Amino acid sequence: MTMTQPHRLRNHIQRALRYSLALLLATTATLGHAQESITIHNPWVKATYPGQNISAGYMTITSANDVTLVKIESDVSESVEIHSMKMENNVMKMRMLPSLPLAAGKPYKLEPAGYHFMLFDLKKPLLDAQTVNFELTFKNKQNIEFKQSVKAAVKNAENSSGPANHSDHEHHHSH
């Protein structure tokens, strides 16, 4: 082995490490920028009645970039789904959506009788003035996922800013 071989190897390793570090920093900068591009307004969750094990969550989500909401988790329920509601032939239809694409700059209002989150298998009753923690997972155009935490106030229908929500009604899911 000549003296130049270890020197070449060391240079190759150093170059690979510099490249890896630059790539890591670029990815971190992208993730940080993506997280800052999501704004959440007026997050709230419907208070439950005794024996009720589902609820609904609402908020307005705006993204500075085109992203897709791909997953929602909550500390108060076993599962959270994205749902849409619309009138079809005088019947209110609700269906689960696998994801919710968000166009850049367009506010998406999750509200009663529209898009909303359904919280299933609640771990405890949700009472007025409590807080529910959500973790929303988004995916950007480069398929990089990032998460955003949201704290939502629990409100009775009378305390909400909209009409009474549909969690008092029967749920029929069409997939």
C-alpha positions as a Markdown table, in Angstrom:
| # | Residue | x | y | z |
|---|---|---|---|---|
| 1 | Met | 0.0 | 0.0 | 0.0 |
| 2 | Thr | 1.5 | 3.4 | -1.0 |
| 3 | Met | 1.2 | 6.5 | 1.1 |
| 4 | Thr | -1.3 | 8.1 | -1.4 |
| 5 | Gln | -4.0 | 5.3 | -1.0 |
| 6 | Pro | -5.0 | 6.1 | 2.6 |
| 7 | His | -4.8 | 9.8 | 1.7 |
| 8 | Arg | -7.2 | 9.2 | -1.3 |
| 9 | Leu | -9.5 | 7.1 | 0.8 |
| 10 | Arg | -9.6 | 9.8 | 3.5 |
| 11 | Asn | -10.4 | 12.5 | 0.9 |
| 12 | His | -13.2 | 10.3 | -0.6 |
| 13 | Ile | -14.7 | 9.8 | 2.8 |
| 14 | Gln | -14.5 | 13.5 | 3.7 |
| 15 | Arg | -16.2 | 14.4 | 0.4 |
| 16 | Ala | -19.0 | 11.9 | 0.9 |
| 17 | Leu | -19.5 | 13.2 | 4.5 |
| 18 | Arg | -19.7 | 16.8 | 3.2 |
| 19 | Tyr | -22.2 | 15.8 | 0.5 |
| 20 | Ser | -24.3 | 13.9 | 3.1 |
| 21 | Leu | -24.3 | 16.9 | 5.4 |
| 22 | Ala | -25.3 | 19.3 | 2.7 |
| 23 | Leu | -28.1 | 16.9 | 1.6 |
| 24 | Leu | -29.3 | 16.6 | 5.3 |
| 25 | Leu | -29.3 | 20.4 | 5.7 |
| 26 | Ala | -31.2 | 20.9 | 2.5 |
| 27 | Thr | -33.9 | 18.4 | 3.5 |
| 28 | Thr | -34.1 | 19.9 | 7.0 |
| 29 | Ala | -34.6 | 23.4 | 5.5 |
| 30 | Thr | -37.3 | 22.0 | 3.2 |
| 31 | Leu | -39.1 | 20.4 | 6.2 |
| 32 | Gly | -38.9 | 23.5 | 8.3 |
| 33 | His | -40.2 | 25.7 | 5.4 |
| 34 | Ala | -43.1 | 23.2 | 4.8 |
| 35 | Gln | -44.2 | 23.2 | 8.4 |
| 36 | Glu | -44.2 | 27.0 | 8.6 |
| 37 | Ser | -46.4 | 27.1 | 5.5 |
| 38 | Ile | -49.5 | 25.6 | 7.2 |
| 39 | Thr | -51.8 | 27.9 | 9.2 |
| 40 | Ile | -54.7 | 26.6 | 11.4 |
| 41 | His | -57.5 | 28.8 | 12.5 |
| 42 | Asn | -60.4 | 28.2 | 15.0 |
| 43 | Pro | -59.8 | 24.5 | 15.8 |
| 44 | Trp | -62.6 | 23.0 | 17.9 |
| 45 | Val | -64.1 | 19.6 | 18.7 |
| 46 | Lys | -67.8 | 18.9 | 19.5 |
| 47 | Ala | -68.4 | 18.0 | 23.2 |
| 48 | Thr | -70.0 | 14.5 | 23.7 |
| 49 | Tyr | -73.1 | 13.3 | 25.5 |
| 50 | Pro | -72.9 | 10.4 | 28.0 |
| 51 | Gly | -72.3 | 7.1 | 26.2 |
| 52 | Gln | -71.3 | 8.7 | 22.9 |
| 53 | Asn | -68.0 | 7.4 | 21.7 |
| 54 | Ile | -67.6 | 9.5 | 18.5 |
| 55 | Ser | -67.2 | 13.2 | 17.9 |
| 56 | Ala | -66.2 | 15.6 | 15.1 |
| 57 | Gly | -63.4 | 18.1 | 14.7 |
| 58 | Tyr | -63.4 | 21.4 | 12.8 |
| 59 | Met | -60.9 | 24.0 | 11.8 |
| 60 | Thr | -59.7 | 26.1 | 8.8 |
| 61 | Ile | -56.5 | 24.9 | 7.2 |
| 62 | Thr | -54.5 | 27.1 | 4.8 |
| 63 | Ser | -51.2 | 26.1 | 3.2 |
| 64 | Ala | -48.8 | 28.4 | 1.4 |
| 65 | Asn | -47.9 | 25.4 | -0.9 |
| 66 | Asp | -49.7 | 22.6 | -2.6 |
| 67 | Val | -49.8 | 19.8 | 0.0 |
| 68 | Thr | -52.0 | 16.8 | 1.0 |
| 69 | Leu | -53.3 | 16.0 | 4.4 |
| 70 | Val | -52.6 | 12.3 | 4.6 |
| 71 | Lys | -53.1 | 11.4 | 8.3 |
| 72 | Ile | -54.6 | 12.7 | 11.5 |
| 73 | Glu | -54.1 | 11.4 | 15.0 |
| 74 | Ser | -55.5 | 12.5 | 18.3 |
| 75 | Asp | -54.8 | 11.9 | 22.0 |
| 76 | Val | -58.5 | 11.3 | 22.8 |
| 77 | Ser | -59.5 | 8.7 | 20.2 |
| 78 | Glu | -58.3 | 5.5 | 18.6 |
| 79 | Ser | -58.7 | 6.7 | 15.1 |
| 80 | Val | -59.5 | 10.0 | 13.2 |
| 81 | Glu | -60.8 | 10.1 | 9.6 |
| 82 | Ile | -61.3 | 12.9 | 7.1 |
| 83 | His | -65.0 | 13.0 | 6.1 |
| 84 | Ser | -67.1 | 15.0 | 3.7 |
| 85 | Met | -70.8 | 15.7 | 3.8 |
| 86 | Lys | -73.0 | 16.9 | 0.9 |
| 87 | Met | -76.6 | 16.8 | 0.0 |
| 88 | Glu | -77.6 | 14.3 | -2.7 |
| 89 | Asn | -81.3 | 14.0 | -3.7 |
| 90 | Asn | -82.4 | 15.6 | -0.4 |
| 91 | Val | -80.3 | 13.2 | 1.6 |
| 92 | Met | -77.2 | 14.2 | 3.6 |
| 93 | Lys | -74.4 | 11.8 | 2.6 |
| 94 | Met | -71.2 | 11.4 | 4.5 |
| 95 | Arg | -68.1 | 9.6 | 3.2 |
| 96 | Met | -64.6 | 9.0 | 4.3 |
| 97 | Leu | -61.7 | 10.5 | 2.3 |
| 98 | Pro | -58.3 | 8.8 | 2.2 |
| 99 | Ser | -56.6 | 12.3 | 2.1 |
| 100 | Leu | -57.4 | 16.0 | 1.6 |
| 101 | Pro | -55.4 | 17.8 | -1.1 |
| 102 | Leu | -54.8 | 21.5 | -0.2 |
| 103 | Ala | -54.2 | 24.0 | -3.0 |
| 104 | Ala | -51.7 | 26.8 | -2.2 |
| 105 | Gly | -53.3 | 29.8 | -0.6 |
| 106 | Lys | -56.9 | 28.4 | -0.5 |
| 107 | Pro | -58.4 | 28.1 | 3.0 |
| 108 | Tyr | -60.2 | 24.8 | 3.6 |
| 109 | Lys | -62.9 | 25.2 | 6.1 |
| 110 | Leu | -63.7 | 22.0 | 8.0 |
| 111 | Glu | -67.2 | 22.7 | 9.4 |
| 112 | Pro | -70.5 | 21.0 | 10.3 |
| 113 | Ala | -72.2 | 19.7 | 7.1 |
| 114 | Gly | -69.0 | 19.9 | 5.1 |
| 115 | Tyr | -65.4 | 18.6 | 5.4 |
| 116 | His | -64.6 | 17.6 | 9.0 |
| 117 | Phe | -62.6 | 15.1 | 11.1 |
| 118 | Met | -64.4 | 12.2 | 12.7 |
| 119 | Leu | -63.0 | 10.9 | 16.0 |
| 120 | Phe | -63.9 | 7.3 | 16.6 |
| 121 | Asp | -63.6 | 5.1 | 19.8 |
| 122 | Leu | -63.1 | 8.0 | 22.2 |
| 123 | Lys | -61.0 | 7.1 | 25.2 |
| 124 | Lys | -63.1 | 9.4 | 27.5 |
| 125 | Pro | -66.0 | 11.8 | 27.2 |
| 126 | Leu | -65.2 | 15.2 | 25.7 |
| 127 | Leu | -66.4 | 18.0 | 28.0 |
| 128 | Asp | -66.8 | 21.7 | 27.2 |
| 129 | Ala | -63.5 | 23.7 | 27.7 |
| 130 | Gln | -61.2 | 20.6 | 27.5 |
| 131 | Thr | -58.4 | 20.5 | 24.9 |
| 132 | Val | -57.9 | 17.8 | 22.2 |
| 133 | Asn | -54.4 | 17.4 | 20.7 |
| 134 | Phe | -54.2 | 16.6 | 17.1 |
| 135 | Glu | -51.1 | 15.6 | 15.0 |
| 136 | Leu | -51.7 | 16.3 | 11.3 |
| 137 | Thr | -49.4 | 14.7 | 8.8 |
| 138 | Phe | -49.0 | 16.4 | 5.4 |
| 139 | Lys | -47.1 | 15.4 | 2.3 |
| 140 | Asn | -45.6 | 17.9 | -0.1 |
| 141 | Lys | -45.1 | 17.6 | -3.9 |
| 142 | Gln | -41.6 | 16.0 | -3.2 |
| 143 | Asn | -43.4 | 13.3 | -1.2 |
| 144 | Ile | -41.8 | 14.5 | 2.0 |
| 145 | Glu | -44.0 | 14.1 | 5.0 |
| 146 | Phe | -44.1 | 16.6 | 7.8 |
| 147 | Lys | -46.3 | 16.9 | 10.9 |
| 148 | Gln | -48.1 | 19.8 | 12.6 |
| 149 | Ser | -49.5 | 19.7 | 16.1 |
| 150 | Val | -52.9 | 21.4 | 16.8 |
| 151 | Lys | -54.7 | 22.1 | 20.1 |
| 152 | Ala | -58.5 | 22.2 | 19.7 |
| 153 | Ala | -60.9 | 23.5 | 22.3 |
| 154 | Val | -63.9 | 21.2 | 23.1 |
| 155 | Lys | -67.2 | 23.1 | 22.7 |
| 156 | Asn | -70.9 | 22.4 | 23.2 |
| 157 | Ala | -73.0 | 23.0 | 20.1 |
| 158 | Glu | -74.4 | 26.1 | 21.7 |
| 159 | Asn | -70.9 | 27.5 | 22.2 |
| 160 | Ser | -69.7 | 26.8 | 18.6 |
| 161 | Ser | -69.6 | 29.4 | 15.9 |
| 162 | Gly | -71.8 | 27.4 | 13.6 |
| 163 | Pro | -75.0 | 25.3 | 13.5 |
| 164 | Ala | -75.2 | 22.2 | 15.6 |
| 165 | Asn | -73.0 | 19.5 | 14.2 |
| 166 | His | -74.0 | 16.2 | 12.8 |
| 167 | Ser | -72.5 | 14.0 | 15.5 |
| 168 | Asp | -76.0 | 13.9 | 17.0 |
| 169 | His | -77.3 | 12.2 | 13.9 |
| 170 | Glu | -76.9 | 8.7 | 12.6 |
| 171 | His | -73.8 | 8.0 | 10.5 |
| 172 | His | -74.0 | 6.3 | 7.1 |
| 173 | His | -70.6 | 5.9 | 5.4 |
| 174 | Ser | -70.4 | 5.4 | 1.6 |
| 175 | His | -66.9 | 4.4 | 0.4 |
